[in-house]
Amino acid sequence: MLLHRGIRFPHVHDLARLVSLLEQHGETVPESVREAEELTRYAVAARYPGLTEPASRADYEVAVRTAETVLEWVVVRLREQVS
């Protein structure tokens, strides 16, 4: 979404920061997408294994649902903007 909107962004894994950038540029981000901020911890865990406990099956399922929600929102928004 940031690329599509032409918004410059830092190359970070901080999803709260990236969502904030969208909002600063006038994008209304629903709460269901804001929940993606919780996925940031998995980026850190993947990059630095052993710092945190492994994700449980329930954590995994929530993370996947959250990521799917974000992807669906982006696809809808992109279609709206292209139309």
A tleap script that builds the chain and sets N, CA, C and O, in Angstrom:
source leaprc.protein.ff14SB
mol = sequence {
  NMET LEU LEU HIE ARG GLY ILE ARG PHE PRO
  HIE VAL HIE ASP LEU ALA ARG LEU VAL SER
  LEU LEU GLU GLN HIE GLY GLU THR VAL PRO
  GLU SER VAL ARG GLU ALA GLU GLU LEU THR
  ARG TYR ALA VAL ALA ALA ARG TYR PRO GLY
  LEU THR GLU PRO ALA SER ARG ALA ASP TYR
  GLU VAL ALA VAL ARG THR ALA GLU THR VAL
  LEU GLU TRP VAL VAL VAL ARG LEU ARG GLU
  GLN VAL CSER
}
set mol.1.N position { 0.828 -1.174 0.000 }
set mol.1.CA position { 0.000 0.000 0.000 }
set mol.1.C position { 0.882 1.251 0.000 }
set mol.1.O position { 0.601 2.226 -0.697 }
set mol.2.N position { 1.940 1.203 0.786 }
set mol.2.CA position { 2.857 2.346 0.820 }
set mol.2.C position { 3.475 2.582 -0.557 }
set mol.2.O position { 3.547 3.722 -1.016 }
set mol.3.N position { 3.911 1.537 -1.204 }
set mol.3.CA position { 4.488 1.675 -2.547 }
set mol.3.C position { 3.469 2.236 -3.527 }
set mol.3.O position { 3.774 3.150 -4.292 }
set mol.4.N position { 2.274 1.695 -3.504 }
set mol.4.CA position { 1.218 2.141 -4.415 }
set mol.4.C position { 0.914 3.625 -4.226 }
set mol.4.O position { 0.697 4.348 -5.199 }
set mol.5.N position { 0.899 4.069 -2.990 }
set mol.5.CA position { 0.589 5.464 -2.685 }
set mol.5.C position { 1.791 6.380 -2.889 }
set mol.5.O position { 1.667 7.597 -2.756 }
set mol.6.N position { 2.957 5.808 -3.211 }
set mol.6.CA position { 4.146 6.628 -3.424 }
set mol.6.C position { 4.714 7.209 -2.137 }
set mol.6.O position { 5.347 8.265 -2.153 }
set mol.7.N position { 4.490 6.526 -1.036 }
set mol.7.CA position { 4.955 6.995 0.269 }
set mol.7.C position { 6.327 6.381 0.554 }
set mol.7.O position { 6.485 5.160 0.548 }
set mol.8.N position { 7.298 7.231 0.799 }
set mol.8.CA position { 8.632 6.739 1.179 }
set mol.8.C position { 8.544 6.157 2.589 }
set mol.8.O position { 7.883 6.715 3.465 }
set mol.9.N position { 9.211 5.047 2.787 }
set mol.9.CA position { 9.153 4.401 4.091 }
set mol.9.C position { 10.493 3.777 4.432 }
set mol.9.O position { 11.246 3.378 3.544 }
set mol.10.N position { 10.788 3.695 5.724 }
set mol.10.CA position { 12.041 3.057 6.148 }
set mol.10.C position { 11.925 1.550 5.994 }
set mol.10.O position { 10.834 0.986 6.076 }
set mol.11.N position { 13.041 0.919 5.776 }
set mol.11.CA position { 13.044 -0.544 5.670 }
set mol.11.C position { 13.186 -1.122 7.077 }
set mol.11.O position { 14.279 -1.458 7.534 }
set mol.12.N position { 12.041 -1.222 7.738 }
set mol.12.CA position { 11.986 -1.719 9.112 }
set mol.12.C position { 10.919 -2.802 9.198 }
set mol.12.O position { 10.074 -2.945 8.314 }
set mol.13.N position { 10.982 -3.548 10.271 }
set mol.13.CA position { 9.976 -4.583 10.517 }
set mol.13.C position { 8.947 -4.115 11.537 }
set mol.13.O position { 8.171 -4.921 12.050 }
set mol.14.N position { 8.935 -2.837 11.828 }
set mol.14.CA position { 8.018 -2.262 12.803 }
set mol.14.C position { 6.695 -1.933 12.112 }
set mol.14.O position { 6.545 -0.865 11.518 }
set mol.15.N position { 5.749 -2.847 12.195 }
set mol.15.CA position { 4.487 -2.670 11.469 }
set mol.15.C position { 3.655 -1.521 12.027 }
set mol.15.O position { 2.897 -0.902 11.280 }
set mol.16.N position { 3.775 -1.221 13.304 }
set mol.16.CA position { 3.073 -0.062 13.867 }
set mol.16.C position { 3.559 1.217 13.198 }
set mol.16.O position { 2.763 2.101 12.882 }
set mol.17.N position { 4.834 1.308 12.989 }
set mol.17.CA position { 5.409 2.487 12.319 }
set mol.17.C position { 4.922 2.598 10.878 }
set mol.17.O position { 4.603 3.692 10.413 }
set mol.18.N position { 4.865 1.490 10.183 }
set mol.18.CA position { 4.419 1.510 8.789 }
set mol.18.C position { 2.932 1.841 8.680 }
set mol.18.O position { 2.521 2.567 7.775 }
set mol.19.N position { 2.134 1.315 9.591 }
set mol.19.CA position { 0.709 1.648 9.615 }
set mol.19.C position { 0.535 3.137 9.909 }
set mol.19.O position { -0.307 3.797 9.300 }
set mol.20.N position { 1.321 3.658 10.829 }
set mol.20.CA position { 1.254 5.091 11.154 }
set mol.20.C position { 1.577 5.954 9.939 }
set mol.20.O position { 0.959 6.999 9.734 }
set mol.21.N position { 2.528 5.525 9.148 }
set mol.21.CA position { 2.857 6.266 7.929 }
set mol.21.C position { 1.652 6.336 6.987 }
set mol.21.O position { 1.371 7.383 6.402 }
set mol.22.N position { 0.957 5.227 6.849 }
set mol.22.CA position { -0.244 5.235 6.015 }
set mol.22.C position { -1.256 6.245 6.543 }
set mol.22.O position { -1.843 7.011 5.779 }
set mol.23.N position { -1.450 6.235 7.844 }
set mol.23.CA position { -2.423 7.145 8.450 }
set mol.23.C position { -1.990 8.601 8.299 }
set mol.23.O position { -2.827 9.473 8.064 }
set mol.24.N position { -0.713 8.866 8.429 }
set mol.24.CA position { -0.206 10.229 8.271 }
set mol.24.C position { -0.447 10.764 6.857 }
set mol.24.O position { -0.494 11.973 6.634 }
set mol.25.N position { -0.598 9.842 5.920 }
set mol.25.CA position { -0.846 10.228 4.533 }
set mol.25.C position { -2.316 10.067 4.151 }
set mol.25.O position { -2.655 9.959 2.973 }
set mol.26.N position { -3.177 10.052 5.157 }
set mol.26.CA position { -4.610 10.105 4.913 }
set mol.26.C position { -5.337 8.786 4.758 }
set mol.26.O position { -6.531 8.775 4.460 }
set mol.27.N position { -4.653 7.685 4.949 }
set mol.27.CA position { -5.306 6.377 4.828 }
set mol.27.C position { -5.996 6.039 6.144 }
set mol.27.O position { -5.386 6.138 7.209 }
set mol.28.N position { -7.239 5.649 6.078 }
set mol.28.CA position { -7.950 5.183 7.261 }
set mol.28.C position { -7.700 3.688 7.397 }
set mol.28.O position { -8.080 2.898 6.532 }
set mol.29.N position { -7.066 3.321 8.475 }
set mol.29.CA position { -6.685 1.925 8.692 }
set mol.29.C position { -7.620 1.331 9.742 }
set mol.29.O position { -7.654 1.801 10.879 }
set mol.30.N position { -8.382 0.295 9.364 }
set mol.30.CA position { -9.302 -0.317 10.329 }
set mol.30.C position { -8.560 -1.037 11.458 }
set mol.30.O position { -7.409 -1.445 11.307 }
set mol.31.N position { -9.240 -1.180 12.576 }
set mol.31.CA position { -8.647 -1.838 13.744 }
set mol.31.C position { -8.173 -3.255 13.408 }
set mol.31.O position { -7.142 -3.702 13.910 }
set mol.32.N position { -8.918 -3.950 12.569 }
set mol.32.CA position { -8.525 -5.325 12.207 }
set mol.32.C position { -7.174 -5.352 11.507 }
set mol.32.O position { -6.445 -6.339 11.608 }
set mol.33.N position { -6.834 -4.286 10.803 }
set mol.33.CA position { -5.528 -4.199 10.135 }
set mol.33.C position { -4.467 -3.727 11.126 }
set mol.33.O position { -3.316 -4.159 11.066 }
set mol.34.N position { -4.858 -2.843 12.033 }
set mol.34.CA position { -3.922 -2.378 13.065 }
set mol.34.C position { -3.395 -3.551 13.901 }
set mol.34.O position { -2.283 -3.493 14.427 }
set mol.35.N position { -4.184 -4.596 14.019 }
set mol.35.CA position { -3.751 -5.768 14.789 }
set mol.35.C position { -2.492 -6.401 14.204 }
set mol.35.O position { -1.821 -7.188 14.872 }
set mol.36.N position { -2.179 -6.064 12.979 }
set mol.36.CA position { -0.961 -6.579 12.347 }
set mol.36.C position { 0.288 -6.118 13.085 }
set mol.36.O position { 1.355 -6.714 12.941 }
set mol.37.N position { 0.153 -5.060 13.873 }
set mol.37.CA position { 1.286 -4.573 14.655 }
set mol.37.C position { 1.847 -5.682 15.536 }
set mol.37.O position { 3.037 -5.697 15.851 }
set mol.38.N position { 0.981 -6.609 15.928 }
set mol.38.CA position { 1.413 -7.733 16.767 }
set mol.38.C position { 2.350 -8.686 16.010 }
set mol.38.O position { 3.094 -9.447 16.629 }
set mol.39.N position { 2.312 -8.641 14.691 }
set mol.39.CA position { 3.153 -9.541 13.893 }
set mol.39.C position { 4.620 -9.134 13.913 }
set mol.39.O position { 5.492 -9.927 13.557 }
set mol.40.N position { 4.893 -7.908 14.326 }
set mol.40.CA position { 6.275 -7.423 14.384 }
set mol.40.C position { 7.150 -8.363 15.210 }
set mol.40.O position { 8.306 -8.609 14.867 }
set mol.41.N position { 6.598 -8.880 16.287 }
set mol.41.CA position { 7.406 -9.754 17.151 }
set mol.41.C position { 7.891 -10.998 16.418 }
set mol.41.O position { 8.943 -11.541 16.756 }
set mol.42.N position { 7.146 -11.454 15.426 }
set mol.42.CA position { 7.575 -12.639 14.680 }
set mol.42.C position { 8.739 -12.316 13.755 }
set mol.42.O position { 9.585 -13.174 13.503 }
set mol.43.N position { 8.791 -11.102 13.253 }
set mol.43.CA position { 9.932 -10.692 12.427 }
set mol.43.C position { 11.209 -10.714 13.262 }
set mol.43.O position { 12.257 -11.165 12.801 }
set mol.44.N position { 11.108 -10.228 14.476 }
set mol.44.CA position { 12.264 -10.224 15.379 }
set mol.44.C position { 12.641 -11.668 15.734 }
set mol.44.O position { 13.817 -12.033 15.714 }
set mol.45.N position { 11.640 -12.476 16.057 }
set mol.45.CA position { 11.908 -13.865 16.435 }
set mol.45.C position { 12.543 -14.651 15.292 }
set mol.45.O position { 13.414 -15.490 15.522 }
set mol.46.N position { 12.114 -14.384 14.074 }
set mol.46.CA position { 12.671 -15.094 12.921 }
set mol.46.C position { 14.114 -14.657 12.661 }
set mol.46.O position { 14.959 -15.453 12.252 }
set mol.47.N position { 14.369 -13.387 12.905 }
set mol.47.CA position { 15.707 -12.863 12.653 }
set mol.47.C position { 16.704 -13.257 13.744 }
set mol.47.O position { 17.892 -13.449 13.485 }
set mol.48.N position { 16.192 -13.370 14.962 }
set mol.48.CA position { 17.052 -13.685 16.105 }
set mol.48.C position { 16.490 -14.883 16.873 }
set mol.48.O position { 15.959 -14.721 17.972 }
set mol.49.N position { 16.603 -16.076 16.302 }
set mol.49.CA position { 16.044 -17.271 16.954 }
set mol.49.C position { 16.630 -17.474 18.354 }
set mol.49.O position { 17.810 -17.221 18.600 }
set mol.50.N position { 15.779 -17.933 19.245 }
set mol.50.CA position { 16.218 -18.233 20.595 }
set mol.50.C position { 15.992 -17.106 21.588 }
set mol.50.O position { 16.089 -17.328 22.795 }
set mol.51.N position { 15.690 -15.893 21.109 }
set mol.51.CA position { 15.432 -14.781 22.028 }
set mol.51.C position { 14.073 -14.896 22.695 }
set mol.51.O position { 13.876 -14.410 23.808 }
set mol.52.N position { 13.144 -15.535 22.017 }
set mol.52.CA position { 11.792 -15.684 22.554 }
set mol.52.C position { 11.368 -17.137 22.462 }
set mol.52.O position { 12.003 -17.947 21.786 }
set mol.53.N position { 10.296 -17.447 23.142 }
set mol.53.CA position { 9.725 -18.790 23.062 }
set mol.53.C position { 9.124 -18.986 21.665 }
set mol.53.O position { 8.637 -18.029 21.062 }
set mol.54.N position { 9.156 -20.200 21.157 }
set mol.54.CA position { 8.514 -20.457 19.868 }
set mol.54.C position { 7.009 -20.180 19.942 }
set mol.54.O position { 6.389 -20.312 20.997 }
set mol.55.N position { 6.453 -19.803 18.824 }
set mol.55.CA position { 5.010 -19.543 18.760 }
set mol.55.C position { 4.242 -20.849 18.929 }
set mol.55.O position { 4.650 -21.898 18.431 }
set mol.56.N position { 3.143 -20.763 19.630 }
set mol.56.CA position { 2.280 -21.934 19.784 }
set mol.56.C position { 1.436 -22.088 18.515 }
set mol.56.O position { 1.413 -21.209 17.654 }
set mol.57.N position { 0.766 -23.193 18.426 }
set mol.57.CA position { -0.144 -23.421 17.293 }
set mol.57.C position { -1.232 -22.340 17.263 }
set mol.57.O position { -1.575 -21.832 16.195 }
set mol.58.N position { -1.767 -21.993 18.423 }
set mol.58.CA position { -2.804 -20.946 18.499 }
set mol.58.C position { -2.240 -19.595 18.056 }
set mol.58.O position { -2.911 -18.854 17.338 }
set mol.59.N position { -1.003 -19.266 18.480 }
set mol.59.CA position { -0.362 -18.018 18.045 }
set mol.59.C position { -0.201 -18.003 16.532 }
set mol.59.O position { -0.469 -16.999 15.873 }
set mol.60.N position { 0.234 -19.119 16.002 }
set mol.60.CA position { 0.420 -19.258 14.558 }
set mol.60.C position { -0.896 -19.000 13.812 }
set mol.60.O position { -0.926 -18.262 12.827 }
set mol.61.N position { -1.964 -19.608 14.289 }
set mol.61.CA position { -3.258 -19.460 13.614 }
set mol.61.C position { -3.756 -18.017 13.667 }
set mol.61.O position { -4.308 -17.517 12.687 }
set mol.62.N position { -3.567 -17.354 14.788 }
set mol.62.CA position { -3.956 -15.944 14.900 }
set mol.62.C position { -3.111 -15.095 13.961 }
set mol.62.O position { -3.634 -14.211 13.281 }
set mol.63.N position { -1.824 -15.354 13.920 }
set mol.63.CA position { -0.925 -14.580 13.049 }
set mol.63.C position { -1.306 -14.741 11.581 }
set mol.63.O position { -1.318 -13.763 10.833 }
set mol.64.N position { -1.612 -15.945 11.173 }
set mol.64.CA position { -1.994 -16.179 9.780 }
set mol.64.C position { -3.309 -15.470 9.466 }
set mol.64.O position { -3.433 -14.841 8.415 }
set mol.65.N position { -4.282 -15.562 10.352 }
set mol.65.CA position { -5.565 -14.866 10.126 }
set mol.65.C position { -5.362 -13.356 10.043 }
set mol.65.O position { -5.975 -12.685 9.212 }
set mol.66.N position { -4.511 -12.833 10.897 }
set mol.66.CA position { -4.229 -11.400 10.879 }
set mol.66.C position { -3.579 -11.002 9.554 }
set mol.66.O position { -3.975 -10.012 8.939 }
set mol.67.N position { -2.604 -11.756 9.124 }
set mol.67.CA position { -1.933 -11.460 7.852 }
set mol.67.C position { -2.917 -11.550 6.683 }
set mol.67.O position { -2.868 -10.729 5.767 }
set mol.68.N position { -3.793 -12.524 6.710 }
set mol.68.CA position { -4.804 -12.648 5.650 }
set mol.68.C position { -5.751 -11.453 5.651 }
set mol.68.O position { -6.140 -10.968 4.588 }
set mol.69.N position { -6.120 -10.979 6.828 }
set mol.69.CA position { -6.997 -9.810 6.942 }
set mol.69.C position { -6.335 -8.584 6.328 }
set mol.69.O position { -6.970 -7.823 5.599 }
set mol.70.N position { -5.055 -8.402 6.630 }
set mol.70.CA position { -4.317 -7.260 6.071 }
set mol.70.C position { -4.260 -7.366 4.556 }
set mol.70.O position { -4.521 -6.390 3.853 }
set mol.71.N position { -3.925 -8.531 4.058 }
set mol.71.CA position { -3.828 -8.721 2.610 }
set mol.71.C position { -5.166 -8.452 1.927 }
set mol.71.O position { -5.210 -7.799 0.884 }
set mol.72.N position { -6.242 -8.945 2.498 }
set mol.72.CA position { -7.569 -8.715 1.922 }
set mol.72.C position { -7.897 -7.220 1.911 }
set mol.72.O position { -8.439 -6.718 0.926 }
set mol.73.N position { -7.580 -6.511 2.980 }
set mol.73.CA position { -7.831 -5.073 3.052 }
set mol.73.C position { -7.047 -4.322 1.972 }
set mol.73.O position { -7.585 -3.444 1.296 }
set mol.74.N position { -5.772 -4.680 1.822 }
set mol.74.CA position { -4.938 -4.021 0.814 }
set mol.74.C position { -5.496 -4.273 -0.584 }
set mol.74.O position { -5.581 -3.341 -1.384 }
set mol.75.N position { -5.870 -5.486 -0.890 }
set mol.75.CA position { -6.417 -5.806 -2.213 }
set mol.75.C position { -7.676 -4.986 -2.480 }
set mol.75.O position { -7.825 -4.425 -3.566 }
set mol.76.N position { -8.578 -4.910 -1.514 }
set mol.76.CA position { -9.805 -4.127 -1.681 }
set mol.76.C position { -9.469 -2.654 -1.898 }
set mol.76.O position { -10.015 -2.020 -2.800 }
set mol.77.N position { -8.567 -2.105 -1.071 }
set mol.77.CA position { -8.196 -0.686 -1.197 }
set mol.77.C position { -7.545 -0.406 -2.548 }
set mol.77.O position { -7.833 0.612 -3.177 }
set mol.78.N position { -6.683 -1.292 -2.989 }
set mol.78.CA position { -6.037 -1.092 -4.286 }
set mol.78.C position { -7.063 -1.107 -5.412 }
set mol.78.O position { -6.993 -0.291 -6.331 }
set mol.79.N position { -8.005 -2.024 -5.342 }
set mol.79.CA position { -9.054 -2.082 -6.369 }
set mol.79.C position { -9.882 -0.805 -6.372 }
set mol.79.O position { -10.241 -0.293 -7.433 }
set mol.80.N position { -10.183 -0.294 -5.186 }
set mol.80.CA position { -10.954 0.945 -5.074 }
set mol.80.C position { -10.194 2.127 -5.682 }
set mol.80.O position { -10.791 2.984 -6.334 }
set mol.81.N position { -8.904 2.169 -5.472 }
set mol.81.CA position { -8.099 3.276 -5.950 }
set mol.81.C position { -7.827 3.208 -7.437 }
set mol.81.O position { -7.637 4.238 -8.083 }
set mol.82.N position { -7.808 2.007 -7.984 }
set mol.82.CA position { -7.564 1.835 -9.413 }
set mol.82.C position { -8.830 2.085 -10.216 }
set mol.82.O position { -8.767 2.531 -11.361 }
set mol.83.N position { -9.981 1.799 -9.616 }
set mol.83.CA position { -11.266 1.946 -10.320 }
set mol.83.C position { -11.616 3.389 -10.564 }
set mol.83.O position { -12.662 3.681 -11.143 }
savepdb mol mol.pdb
quit
